[in-house]
Amino acid sequence: MNPIAIQTNALSRSFEALKAVDRLSIEVPTGSIFGFLGPNGSGKTTTIRLLLGLLAPTEGSGRVLGHDIRSEADAIRLKSGALLEHNGLYQRLSAENNLDFYGEVWHMPTVERKRRIQELLTHLDLWERRTEIVGRWSRGMQQKLAIARTLLHHPALVFMDEPTAGLDPLAAAALHKDLASLAEKEGVTIFMTTHNLAEAEKLCQQVAVIRKGRLLATGPLEALRAQAGGPRLEVLGRDFTPQALEALQARPEVLDVAQQNNRLLINLRQASDTSSLVGLLIEQGVQVDEVRKGKANLEEVFITLMEEDAEAES
């Protein structure tokens, strides 16, 4: 089992009447990419500031990289990197000079600093453009450079707050690939917030979902998918007649059936052989183009958790 990089116990932070973080208890395994998910105003950024020791908890406790967030915040920040609301880049400097400046801030020896800058910029496909002024770069390229800045001093843990916000799909996909590759190569733990659930599903091994500062669920993605629903069958095709849907719904292994244009979603009571269901549809005159087996995706898990919590609140 991996050691724990972050552990909180009933961690809370209030701002007068507002409880921004409410008794949060999570564990983040070392070397993992951990997704911290929630709607706007749910307490994600406040949690990062608590973990970095930039805010003091109102209640509860937390340890990051073995250090107490109340009494050893300086040690946490020395071992961590952070990419929060601002990328921290100097727009009038070149990419290389930006990283050189931050390397000096971290007191990195000259030889090590130069080697590390070349290593990161090469990995991120920025080395050939290292002398260019950063202010002339696209947002995606600047975000890549900001990630290089964050990883420059070999941190054991990196906090990223919406790392792909505002990027176009191609730039975001490139950044996903870079993050996954760097995490594997560097062995760094990444704690990231994101509104992009497809991004979290692609990158993260574990996630936590919060709403109004409260933890709704946490764990490996597969476990959360299982909580949101059992096995399912997705059928793409044509001629989904009412008679075909009725015949399908009458089968004992079928929990419910939903049609969306040329897509049929069949929720099953338990895992079973589905070839007979496909055969039934064909017998009913349905034109079957494609069949997919699966479980709920992260977006469906997220929406279910939000709706259930809102209902419990009302």
Secondary structure, DSSP 8 states (H G I E B T S, - for coil): ---EEEEEEEEEEEETTEEEEEEE--EEETT-EEEEE--TTSSHHHHHHHHTTSS--SEEEEEETTEETTT-HHHHHHTEEEE-SS----TTSBHHHHHHHHHHHTT--HHHHHHHHHHHHHHTT-GGGTTSBGGGS-HHHHHHHHHHHHHTT--SEEEEESTTTT--HHHHHHHHHHHHHHHHHH--EEEEE-S-HHHHHHH-SEEEEEETTEEEEEEEHHHHHHHH---EEEEEEE---HHHHHHHHTSTTEEEEEEETTEEEEEESS----HHHHHHHHHTT-EEEEEEEE---HHHHHHHHHHHHHHHH-
